[in-house]
Structures are given as C-alpha cells and as structure tokens.
Amino acid sequence: MKYLYLLLLAFSLTIRSTAQTSEELATGFVKKLEQQKFDSCYAMFDTVIANKISADMLSQMWSSIPRYMGDYKTFTSVTKELKDSFEIVFVRCEFEKTKMDLQLVFETPPKKIVGMFFTPPKNKTAYVAPDYVLPHKYYETKIAVKTGTLSLPGALCVPNNVKNPPVVLLLAGSGPNDKDESIGPNKPLKDLATGLATNGIATYRYDKRTLVYPKESSEQIETFDLNKEVIEDALNAIEIIKKYPDFKNSKIYIAGHSLGAMCAPLIASKSKSVNGVIMLAGNARPLEDLLLEQYTYIFGIDSIDAQERKEIDTLNKQIKILKDPKQLKTAKKEQLPVNLPAVYWQSFVNYNQVNVAKKLKQPMLLLQGERDYQVSMTDFNLWKQHLSGNPKNTFKSYPALNHMFMEGKGKSIPTEYDLQGNVDGQVIKDIAEWVKSH
C-alpha cells in the first residue's frame, strides 16, 4: 500500500475556491469528483498548479482508483483538524473493497486548499506498545530537525543511566510519513525507537518534510528529488545528534526502513560521523522495477483482469521511457510512473545504492521479512550477493515477517497493515546486539 499512497501523493494539489468554510469546500469538491466534472475541478486550481496538471490527469487519477479499491460508492463523514496555520478536512470515501480518506489541507486565512491526498482512515484501534518496551528505562524529549527555514518535529529517546549511549537515527519509507511511520494502528518506527531505548540504545526520529510541509512540497514538485525528500534532512539530523550534550562520545548509526534503507548507504557516504548502517527491507533493485512487481502482485491477489493488464502495460511503457536517458530528459510527468516528474526519477537513476554500499567502510546489518511483497527476498539475495564478501556485513531474514517486520501467516496482502501488531521482538534484539558489538 505504501507505493499506492506514493501514487496518490503525486496528485498533491494547490486549489482555490470561494466556499465559505473548509468543510463546504471539501464536500463540494468531492461532489464534483462524483459527477466526474473534472473541468470544473480544474477551474478551481491555483494558477501555480494549473500549468502542471490538467483535467485529464485528474480524470486518470479518479478512474485508476477502482483498480486498487473497487468502485466508488459514496462519501460519509466529514471531519476537520487544526494544525498550525492549516485546517485539514478528512472526507471518508467508501469504495467496494475498502475505505479511504480524501484529505484536503486548507491555508487559513484566506480559505484555500493547499494539499490533496488520499490516506488510509485513522484506525479506531489504538496503538499498543509491545511487551519488550519498558518506559521506565528511557525518557523521550522533543527536538526538531532544522533544514533552512524548515522545522520537522522530532523525538529523541535516551536510555536512563547510560553514559554516551550509541545513537540510532531512524528513517521512514516513502510518502508523507510521521516520525512513527504510522499506518493503521501500527507504529513500526516507534516500536524500534522505544524497543532499542529499553535496551540501552538512544534513538532519534522525525516527521518527514512531505508531511509537515505539504503545500511547499506540492509547489516544488517539478524540482523535488531524493535529496529533498530524504538526504538533506537526515544529514541535518546527524548534526543534531552530534551536538547533543549526552552524546559527546557516542557512536552514530543509521537505521532506514524501505526507502529510508535504500538511502542509508548514500547518507553514510556523505557523513564521516556514521559508524554503521542498518537496512530494514531496503531495495537493491531500481524503484521502478519494484513498482511493476508490486502492481503485478496486488492485481494478482485475486486475478488480473483486462483493465489491470492494461495498467501494467502502461506502466511498462512508462518504465521504458524512464530507463532511456534521452527520453527521460524531456519526458512529462504523465509519461512516467506514478506521475512523478523527470527530476524526481532522475535522482533515482543517478543513485546506485548497491555500488555506494560496496564502497562503504562502515559495517552493515541487512534485515528482511521473508513475507514482504513490497521489497522481496530477491532484493535481500542481491544484497548478499554483492556485500557478503565483506566480513563486516551481517544478513538476517525472518520467515514469518512482512514489510513492517510484523508477524503474520500465509501470503502478505495490503489489508494486513490494518491489523494491530508490533515489530517482532527478535528484530529489536538482533539490532541491539549488533549495535553493541560494533
């Protein structure tokens, strides 16, 4: 589902309307979508966005959603939250297979929609801390990551009565993730943070830029790349760790999950302060190859119909353009996977994570759930093939764990992420032992 959310994130928009309240605007916009009045929707777009998106693109987005969630039925509840100077309206949309919230972000004053995302509904099941977490063994303090004028809320977990503890920087996967990498009732990065802190290892994690600044991210979509999404903020987070009084002589490690894992070797290569790299479900293959594999897997859970086959064929054509340097240079984002611009994809093309990892002097720990369909054992085996020659590197896989490193049975499916769970305790133990041994 993470890459589905990435697909929908690509349609983050800035929109203008004359509705008096954010709830009225949200309701009116959804009604226009229901009636497929995409030209009317387009007429509401801010001029900054109007030259980057068309009514046809909005139509394509809306028509592609049933492939993942079934036919649209109706919308039900409309709720609002306040965050800083923004009003966030959640319109619960019901589809044949699932429910999703159309999240509309309003800047106030004046009333304008500055972001549009489809997100999974907030699960009514509350987060449950795992048994291996002992709150009395650590304390948590808020420290933001500063990148230029941007400020990303962060949380530092510090073990009690441990002088100069090792520190692990936790990096989330793709999309607008919070510091806990929340999905449904689950918070895998919070499990890792508090689990490691219980074991005497400090941790630091923070909200991603795309979550905290949706307006700026959408306005910069034509220049947004891997550096802006992950690298810059991670390097600044390392500097914060280095300057923290309790960590004067501490060793620093990076632990990335999914996209965060893919980026971890690059971050380590850019910082002399990193003493080791931990990769949880990191892809060794190009991202577009994983995307095609995920489409095929999800469509094939029941059976691939004609429309789904057509979408796979379209994705194949987009990937062909992406892999051609000359075509990629001039390609429009609607010609590329998930409608992300050429600059974004170029930053992935220019980064070979395997080659960068092979040149690292720091030890690496690579972990993989064997039930993971988003980043599969194919990637894990490629890592082993290229990195096992270095005795500093360690590889561990877990037969029962999925992409979130949570236990399950049978074939992993997207709805599994809606079930309450926690990162497996053995993963916490393995990371803790590896960090302390290095």
C-alpha positions in Angstrom: 0.0 0.0 0.0 2.9 2.4 0.6 3.5 2.8 -3.1 -0.2 3.2 -3.7 0.0 6.1 -1.3 3.0 7.4 -3.3 0.9 7.2 -6.4 -1.9 9.3 -4.8 0.6 11.7 -3.3 1.7 12.6 -6.8 -1.6 14.4 -7.2 -0.9 16.8 -4.3 -2.5 20.0 -5.5 -3.0 23.6 -4.7 -6.6 24.6 -5.2 -8.6 27.8 -5.0 -12.3 28.1 -4.1 -14.9 30.6 -2.9 -16.6 28.3 -0.4 -17.0 30.0 2.9 -15.8 27.1 5.1 -13.3 24.3 4.5 -15.9 21.7 5.1 -18.2 23.2 2.5 -15.3 23.3 0.0 -14.3 19.7 0.7 -17.9 18.5 0.3 -18.3 20.5 -2.9 -15.1 19.2 -4.4 -16.0 15.6 -3.7 -19.4 16.0 -5.3 -17.7 17.3 -8.5 -15.5 14.2 -8.5 -18.5 12.0 -8.1 -20.2 13.7 -11.1 -16.8 13.5 -13.0 -16.9 17.2 -13.6 -13.1 17.3 -13.9 -13.1 20.5 -15.9 -15.0 22.2 -13.0 -12.3 20.8 -10.7 -9.6 22.2 -12.9 -11.2 25.6 -12.9 -10.7 25.6 -9.1 -6.9 25.1 -9.3 -4.5 27.8 -8.4 -2.6 29.2 -11.4 0.7 27.9 -9.9 -0.6 24.4 -10.3 -2.8 24.9 -13.4 0.2 24.7 -15.7 1.4 21.4 -14.1 -1.8 19.4 -14.1 -4.8 19.0 -16.4 -8.4 17.9 -16.1 -7.4 14.7 -18.0 -4.8 13.9 -15.3 -7.3 14.3 -12.6 -9.7 12.1 -14.6 -7.0 9.5 -14.9 -6.3 9.5 -11.2 -10.0 9.1 -10.4 -10.5 6.3 -12.9 -7.5 4.4 -11.7 -8.5 4.2 -8.1 -11.1 1.4 -8.6 -8.2 -0.8 -9.7 -6.9 -0.8 -6.1 -10.0 -0.2 -4.0 -13.0 -1.2 -6.1 -15.8 1.0 -7.4 -16.5 4.3 -5.6 -19.8 4.2 -3.7 -20.2 7.4 -1.6 -18.7 9.7 0.9 -19.9 9.6 4.5 -18.2 11.6 7.4 -16.5 15.0 7.0 -14.2 15.9 9.9 -11.7 18.7 10.5 -8.4 19.0 12.4 -6.3 22.1 13.1 -2.5 22.0 12.6 -0.5 25.2 13.0 -2.0 27.6 10.4 -3.8 24.9 8.4 -7.2 23.3 8.5 -7.2 19.6 7.5 -10.5 18.2 6.3 -11.0 14.4 6.0 -13.7 13.2 3.7 -14.4 9.5 4.3 -14.8 7.9 0.8 -16.2 4.4 0.6 -15.1 2.0 -2.1 -16.2 -1.5 -2.9 -13.1 -3.1 -1.3 -12.1 -0.5 1.4 -12.4 3.0 2.8 -10.1 5.9 2.2 -10.0 9.5 3.5 -9.7 12.3 0.9 -7.5 14.7 2.9 -7.8 18.3 1.9 -5.5 20.8 3.5 -6.6 24.4 3.8 -4.5 27.5 4.5 -6.3 30.0 6.7 -6.7 32.8 6.2 -7.7 33.0 3.4 -9.5 29.8 2.6 -7.6 27.9 0.0 -6.9 24.2 -0.4 -3.1 23.8 -0.4 -2.9 20.0 -0.4 -4.9 17.0 -1.6 -4.1 13.4 -0.6 -5.8 10.0 -0.3 -4.8 8.5 3.0 -6.0 5.4 4.9 -8.6 6.2 7.6 -7.3 6.6 11.1 -7.8 3.2 12.7 -10.0 3.2 15.7 -7.8 0.6 17.3 -5.3 2.4 19.5 -1.6 1.8 19.2 -0.5 -0.9 21.7 3.1 -0.7 23.0 4.9 -4.0 22.6 5.8 -6.1 25.7 9.5 -5.6 25.2 9.2 -1.8 25.8 9.9 -0.7 29.4 9.1 3.0 29.7 11.0 3.4 33.0 14.2 2.6 31.2 14.3 5.7 29.0 13.0 9.2 28.6 11.8 11.0 25.4 12.4 14.6 24.5 11.2 16.7 21.5 13.9 18.1 19.2 13.1 19.3 15.7 15.3 18.8 12.7 16.1 22.2 11.1 16.8 22.4 7.3 17.0 26.0 6.2 13.6 27.6 7.2 12.0 24.1 7.6 11.4 22.6 11.0 10.5 18.9 11.3 9.2 17.7 14.7 11.4 15.0 16.1 11.7 12.8 19.2 14.8 11.7 20.9 14.7 8.6 23.1 17.5 8.4 25.6 18.2 5.4 27.9 18.4 6.2 31.6 21.7 5.9 33.4 23.7 5.1 30.2 26.7 7.4 29.6 27.4 8.2 25.9 24.9 5.5 24.6 25.1 4.5 20.9 22.5 6.5 18.9 20.4 5.1 16.0 18.8 7.6 13.5 15.6 6.1 12.2 14.5 6.9 8.7 11.0 6.2 7.4 9.9 4.9 4.0 8.3 6.7 1.0 5.4 9.1 1.3 4.4 11.7 3.9 5.3 9.6 7.0 5.3 10.8 10.6 8.1 10.1 13.0 6.5 6.8 14.0 5.8 5.7 10.4 2.2 5.3 11.4 0.0 3.0 9.3 -3.4 1.9 10.7 -3.0 1.2 14.4 0.7 0.4 13.9 3.8 2.5 14.5 6.9 0.5 13.5 9.4 3.2 14.0 8.1 3.9 17.5 8.5 0.2 18.2 12.1 0.4 17.1 12.8 3.6 18.9 11.4 2.6 22.3 12.5 -1.0 22.0 16.1 0.0 21.4 16.0 2.7 24.1 14.8 0.0 26.5 18.0 -1.9 25.5 20.3 1.0 26.3 20.5 2.4 22.8 19.4 6.0 22.1 17.2 6.7 19.0 16.2 9.8 17.0 13.3 10.0 14.6 11.3 12.9 12.9 8.3 13.7 10.7 9.1 13.8 7.0 9.1 17.1 5.1 6.3 15.9 2.8 4.1 15.5 5.9 4.9 18.8 7.6 5.0 21.0 4.5 2.5 19.6 2.0 2.0 23.0 0.3 5.7 23.6 -0.2 6.3 20.1 -1.4 3.4 20.3 -4.0 4.6 23.7 -5.2 8.1 22.3 -5.7 7.0 19.1 -7.3 8.9 19.9 -10.5 12.2 20.2 -8.6 11.5 17.8 -5.8 14.0 14.9 -5.7 15.5 12.2 -3.4 17.8 14.8 -1.9 14.9 17.0 -0.7 12.7 14.1 0.3 15.3 12.2 2.5 19.0 13.1 2.3 19.2 16.8 3.4 17.1 16.3 6.5 18.9 13.1 7.5 22.3 14.8 7.3 21.0 17.7 9.5 19.6 15.2 12.0 23.1 13.7 12.3 24.4 17.1 13.2 21.8 17.5 15.9 22.8 14.1 17.4 26.5 15.1 17.4 25.8 18.4 19.3 23.5 16.8 21.9 25.3 17.0 25.3 24.7 13.4 26.3 26.2 12.1 23.1 29.7 13.6 23.1 31.5 10.3 22.7 28.6 8.3 21.3 28.7 6.3 18.1 26.0 7.1 15.5 24.2 4.5 13.3 21.6 4.9 10.6 18.6 2.5 10.5 16.4 3.0 7.4 13.2 1.3 6.5 12.2 0.7 2.9 13.1 4.0 1.0 15.0 5.1 4.1 17.0 1.9 3.9 17.7 2.5 0.2 19.0 5.9 1.1 21.1 4.9 4.1 24.3 4.0 2.2 24.2 7.4 0.4 23.8 9.2 3.7 26.6 7.2 5.3 28.9 8.1 2.4 28.2 11.8 2.9 28.8 11.8 6.7 32.0 10.9 8.5 30.0 10.7 11.7 28.2 7.5 10.8 29.6 4.4 12.4 27.3 1.8 10.9 24.3 1.2 8.6 21.2 -0.9 9.3 18.9 -1.6 6.4 15.4 -2.9 7.0 13.7 -4.0 3.8 16.0 -2.0 1.6 15.6 -2.5 -2.2 18.7 -3.4 -4.2 16.9 -3.1 -7.5 15.7 0.1 -9.1 12.5 1.5 -7.6 10.6 1.3 -10.9 11.2 -2.4 -11.1 9.8 -2.9 -7.6 6.8 -0.7 -8.6 6.0 -3.0 -11.5 6.4 -6.1 -9.3 4.0 -4.6 -6.7 1.4 -3.8 -9.3 1.5 -7.3 -10.6 1.4 -8.8 -7.1 -1.5 -6.8 -5.9 -3.6 -7.2 -9.1 -2.8 -10.9 -8.9 -4.1 -11.5 -5.4 -7.4 -12.5 -7.0 -6.9 -12.5 -10.8 -5.6 -9.9 -13.3 -8.5 -8.6 -15.4 -8.3 -6.8 -18.7 -8.2 -3.3 -17.2 -5.5 -4.3 -14.8 -3.5 -5.8 -17.6 -3.8 -2.6 -19.5 -2.5 -0.7 -16.5 0.5 -3.0 -16.2 1.2 -2.5 -19.9 1.0 1.3 -19.4 3.4 1.1 -16.5 5.8 -1.0 -18.7 5.8 1.7 -21.3 6.4 4.4 -18.7 9.3 2.4 -17.3 10.8 2.0 -20.8 10.8 5.8 -21.1 12.3 6.2 -17.6 15.2 3.8 -18.5 16.0 5.7 -21.6 18.3 8.7 -20.6 17.3 10.7 -23.7 13.6 10.2 -23.3 13.7 10.8 -19.5 15.4 14.1 -20.0 12.4 15.6 -21.9 9.5 13.4 -20.6 6.5 14.9 -19.0 5.4 13.5 -15.6 2.3 11.9 -17.1 4.6 9.8 -19.3 6.4 8.5 -16.2 5.5 6.1 -13.4 3.0 7.4 -10.7 3.0 10.8 -12.5 6.2 12.0 -10.7 8.3 14.4 -12.7 11.6 13.6 -14.5 13.7 15.4 -12.0 12.5 13.1 -9.2 13.1 9.9 -11.2 16.4 11.2 -12.4 17.6 11.4 -8.8 16.9 7.7 -8.5 18.6 6.8 -11.8 21.7 8.7 -10.7 21.9 6.7 -7.5 23.1 3.1 -7.5 22.6 2.0 -3.9 24.5 -1.3 -4.3 27.6 0.4 -5.7 27.6 3.0 -3.0 27.1 0.3 -0.3 30.0 -1.7 -1.7 32.4 1.2 -1.1 31.4 1.9 2.5 33.9 1.2 5.2 31.3 1.1 7.9 29.8 -2.3 8.9 26.2 -3.0 7.7 23.3 -5.0 9.1 20.7 -6.0 6.5 17.3 -7.3 7.7 14.4 -8.7 5.6 11.0 -10.1 6.2 10.5 -13.2 4.0 6.8 -12.5 3.6 7.5 -8.9 2.3 5.9 -8.3 -1.1 7.0 -4.6 -1.4 10.7 -5.3 -1.1 11.2 -9.0 -1.6 13.8 -11.7 -0.9 15.0 -11.1 -4.5 16.5 -7.8 -3.2 17.8 -9.4 0.0 19.6 -12.0 -2.0 21.1 -9.4 -4.3 22.5 -7.6 -1.3 24.0 -10.8 0.0 25.5 -11.5 -3.5 27.2 -8.1 -3.6 28.1 -7.4 0.0 28.7 -10.8 1.7 32.3 -10.7 0.7 32.9 -8.1 3.4 33.1 -9.8 6.8 31.9 -6.7 8.5 28.4 -7.1 7.0 25.6 -9.2 8.6 22.4 -10.6 7.0 19.3 -11.8 8.7 15.9 -12.8 7.3 12.7 -13.7 9.2 10.3 -16.3 7.6 7.1 -15.0 9.3 7.6 -11.2 9.0 6.1 -8.8 6.4 7.3 -5.4 5.1 6.6 -3.8 8.5 8.6 -6.6 10.3 5.4 -7.8 11.9 4.4 -11.4 12.2 1.7 -13.0 10.0 0.7 -16.2 8.2 0.3 -17.0 4.6 0.5 -14.6 1.7 1.0 -11.0 2.8 -1.7 -8.6 1.5 -2.2 -4.8 1.9 -5.0 -5.1 4.4 -2.7 -6.9 6.8 -1.3 -3.5 7.7 -4.7 -2.5 9.2 -4.3 -5.3 11.8 -2.8 -4.2 15.1 0.7 -5.5 15.6 4.3 -4.6 16.6 7.8 -5.0 15.2 8.9 -8.5 16.2 10.9 -8.7 19.4 13.7 -10.7 17.7 14.3 -7.8 15.3 14.8 -5.4 18.2 17.1 -8.0 19.9 19.2 -8.5 16.7 19.7 -4.8 16.1 20.6 -4.1 19.8 23.1 -6.9 19.8 24.7 -5.8 16.5 25.0 -2.2 17.6 26.6 -3.1 20.9 29.0 -5.5 19.2 30.2 -2.7 16.9 
